[in-house]
């Protein structure tokens, strides 16, 4: 599987191009600073906060699609997710401590 530059292709499959670009850029930056394969990856979000693509419809919600795409990109980059808190119906406010990699949810 490859992550190609999909500009100009507006099919539903390629509308997450921003996620591809952002994750690839972040991966390049952290590995450029010396991070190796021991990266700790945590995934948060994907709540159903929009009234489109609700869980009663045959398709996935926007949040579910975002989480699935993020997992796909991380897999392509050879990265595994150590922990995740995704889905639900309420958005998250996340505080992240860069020194300890601790994630705290706030109100």
Secondary structure, 3 states (H helix, E strand, C coil): CCCCCCCCCCCHHHCCHHHHHHHHHHHHHHHHCCCCCCCCEEEEECCCCCCCCCCCCCCCCHHHHHHHHHHHHHHHCCCCEEEEEECCCCCCEEEEECCCCEEEEEC
